[in-house]
Amino acid sequence: MDLTITRVEHGRRDLLRIGGVIDLATAPYLRHVVFGLFDRGRCDIVLDAADVRLIDGAAQRVLLYLHHRAEEHGGELRLTNVRGAALAALEITGVAKTLGVYDEIVLDGDAGSDAESFDLDGIRLTGRHWPLDVGADLARLHQEPLEPADRRRLRDKIVNACLPAARRIARRYTRTSEQTADIEQVACIGLLKAVDGFDPARGAEFVPYATSTITGEIKRHFRDRVWSVRVPRSLQQRWLEVNRVRDELLSGLGRSPSAEDIAERVGLSREEVLEAFALNSSFRPVSLHLPSGGSDEQTLLDQLGGDDPQLSFVEYRESLRVLLAQLPQRTQRVLALRFHGGLSQHEIAAQIGMSQMHVSRILRQTLDMLRRRLEEVPS
């Protein structure tokens, strides 16, 4: 492995002298060492990269993540003595300033007398933070005949011992839009499934099995549960692929990639990439009570259409149109003069040349007939 890490304690800070290459293959080992310091309450860390020849895009994302986690613990993580190709890579992607590459770092306190060198080849990354004796308890749980109460107590013991590891896996996803407590709960469900489904007789180790089970449960949660608006599986897969390629291009191009850049890499059209980007709003939809941006302080809800009360009369209007067409011409003229022209019965009688009583009789009989026929129209 082309990576060496040596730790020297300087008072409240830790100096990690790094040599070799920090890339996709070696960055997880550096993350393991730093997380080990976090677990011991050592959150002020300086990475001396004088002997580092290269820092690729994957490693830069790991360094930014460690920098963020150090701040969450109330400390800081910075790089110093970066030079050559490693410095050029950090400057191209624009993360050099964030990682404190240009800052002058003064280590407080005297250096410790002993330097701690890490045997990275011996580190099992999937096994960190898991209890060492869980294998024996699992063998008892699945292979020995136990009373239900004893089985339940042993199962609870195993789960409680593994909970810190499950929570640590969940914290890898805490920078998403989902609540940390929700992700940890899903991780605990995955842990329960791992404990119940593990079969020691197959000769497999529990830690890789449990890690895969918990990770899979979290990914299924993100795939199936966090979408406020349900989208097809094909669009979900496209969304994941587009975001993955966008992160890769961001490191390689040193700028935010355009939709055309991503489309060319993924093999999709520009419209399909934009459609995938639009899915980001499916996680947390915008509130309808937010201001719409107008000067009258209207909300989005105010701009939504409502039910048109006239829609309920459409069938009556269409039925009435047919019924009126079937009436005699004189009756149609009486109705038009009365309801469209607004004339009185005396005025209609004088214009048509009949008595007012005859006009009244036509109106009454015609309206009664129309009313009966319209009541037959299903509502």
C-alpha positions, 0 to 999 in steps of 0.5 A, spaced: 500 500 500 502 506 497 500 510 504 504 511 510 501 515 516 505 516 523 502 520 529 505 525 533 501 528 539 502 536 540 498 538 546 491 538 544 493 537 537 495 531 533 500 531 527 499 526 522 505 525 517 502 522 511 507 519 505 505 516 498 498 517 495 492 519 497 487 516 492 480 512 492 484 506 494 487 509 500 483 514 502 478 509 507 485 508 511 486 515 512 479 516 514 479 510 519 485 513 522 482 520 523 475 517 526 479 513 531 482 519 533 475 522 533 473 516 538 478 518 543 476 525 543 482 528 539 478 533 534 484 538 532 488 534 527 493 537 522 495 533 516 502 534 514 502 532 507 510 534 505 511 527 502 504 526 499 505 525 491 498 526 489 491 527 492 485 525 487 478 527 487 475 521 491 481 523 496 479 530 496 471 528 498 474 524 504 478 530 506 472 535 506 468 530 509 473 529 515 474 537 515 466 537 516 466 532 522 472 535 525 468 541 526 462 538 528 466 535 534 468 542 536 475 541 533 478 542 526 482 538 521 487 542 516 493 540 511 500 543 511 506 542 507 502 540 501 506 541 494 507 539 487 501 535 484 498 534 490 497 542 491 495 543 484 490 538 484 487 542 491 487 548 487 484 546 481 478 543 485 478 549 489 478 546 496 485 548 498 483 554 502 477 550 505 482 545 508 487 551 510 493 549 506 495 556 505 494 558 513 500 558 518 499 552 523 503 553 529 503 546 533 502 548 541 505 544 546 511 539 546 511 533 541 510 527 544 516 522 545 513 516 541 511 516 534 505 512 533 506 508 526 499 505 523 500 498 520 495 500 515 495 493 511 493 490 518 486 494 518 480 491 517 476 497 515 469 493 515 470 491 522 472 497 526 467 499 532 464 492 532 465 488 539 470 483 539 466 477 542 460 478 538 461 471 534 461 467 540 454 470 542 451 469 535 453 462 535 450 461 542 444 464 539 443 460 533 446 454 534 444 452 542 437 450 544 435 456 549 429 458 553 425 463 549 427 468 555 434 466 555 434 467 547 431 474 548 436 476 553 442 474 549 439 477 542 438 484 546 445 483 549 448 482 542 444 488 539 446 493 544 453 491 543 453 492 536 448 499 536 454 503 536 457 500 530 450 501 527 449 508 529 456 510 526 454 507 519 448 511 519 452 517 520 455 516 513 448 519 511 447 524 515 449 530 510 443 528 506 436 531 507 433 526 512 433 527 519 439 523 523 434 520 528 430 517 522 437 514 519 439 511 525 433 508 526 433 505 520 440 502 521 438 499 528 432 495 524 438 493 519 442 491 525 436 487 528 435 483 521 442 482 521 442 478 528 436 474 526 438 472 519 446 471 520 448 463 520 454 461 523 454 455 520 456 458 513 462 460 515 461 467 514 463 473 518 458 477 522 461 484 521 461 484 513 454 481 513 451 486 518 455 492 515 452 490 508 445 488 511 445 495 515 447 499 509 442 495 504 437 497 509 439 505 509 439 505 501 432 502 501 430 507 506 432 512 501 430 509 495 423 507 497 421 512 503 424 519 503 420 521 496 414 525 498 412 524 491 413 517 488 417 517 482 418 511 478 424 506 479 427 508 473 428 515 474 430 514 481 436 510 478 437 515 473 437 520 479 443 516 483 447 516 476 447 523 474 448 525 481 454 520 482 457 523 475 456 530 477 460 529 483 466 526 479 466 531 474 466 536 479 473 534 482 475 533 475 473 539 471 474 544 477 467 547 476 460 545 476 459 541 470 453 543 465 447 538 463 451 537 457 457 535 460 453 530 465 449 528 459 455 526 455 458 522 460 452 518 462 449 517 455 443 521 456 440 527 453 440 534 456 432 533 457 433 527 461 439 530 465 434 536 467 429 531 468 433 527 473 435 534 477 428 536 477 427 530 482 431 533 487 424 537 489 421 530 490 424 529 497 421 536 500 416 539 496 415 547 497 410 549 502 404 552 498 404 558 504 410 561 501 410 567 498 410 567 490 414 573 490 409 578 487 408 585 490 401 583 493 404 578 498 400 572 495 402 565 496 403 559 492 396 557 494 393 563 492 395 562 485 392 555 485 385 554 481 379 552 485 372 548 483 368 552 478 361 552 481 358 553 474 361 546 472 355 543 476 350 546 471 353 543 464 349 537 464 343 542 465 345 547 460 346 542 454 339 538 456 336 545 456 339 546 449 336 540 446 329 541 449 328 548 447 330 546 440 324 542 440 319 547 442 314 551 437 317 557 434 312 561 437 313 558 444 321 559 443 320 567 441 315 568 447 321 565 452 326 569 448 322 576 449 321 574 456 328 571 459 333 574 454 329 581 452 326 582 459 319 584 456 313 584 461 307 579 459 303 585 456 309 587 452 310 580 449 302 580 448 302 586 444 308 585 440 306 578 438 298 579 437 295 575 443 292 576 450 296 577 456 293 571 459 295 567 453 302 569 454 302 567 461 299 560 460 304 559 454 310 561 459 307 557 465 306 550 461 313 551 458 316 552 464 313 546 468 315 541 462 322 544 462 322 543 469 320 536 469 324 534 464 331 537 467 329 533 473 330 527 470 337 529 468 342 525 473 346 529 477 
